[in-house]
Amino acid sequence: MAFNKDTAKLAKANSFSRKEVYLDKNIQIVLMSLKPGEYIGEETHRAD
């Protein structure tokens, strides 16, 4: 399955701090809504 969405449109409509919009075995696409200068921290995942 391919991700075929308008990411700019989704991002402009997003008001959640983090919103998962796509997930499959090898990829995760998450939209984030941040204020200017807001720190998001670090998040890492182990590569299989």
ABEGO torsion letter per residue (X at the ends): XBBBBBAAAAAAABABABBBABBBAABBBBBBBBBBGBBAEBBBBBBX
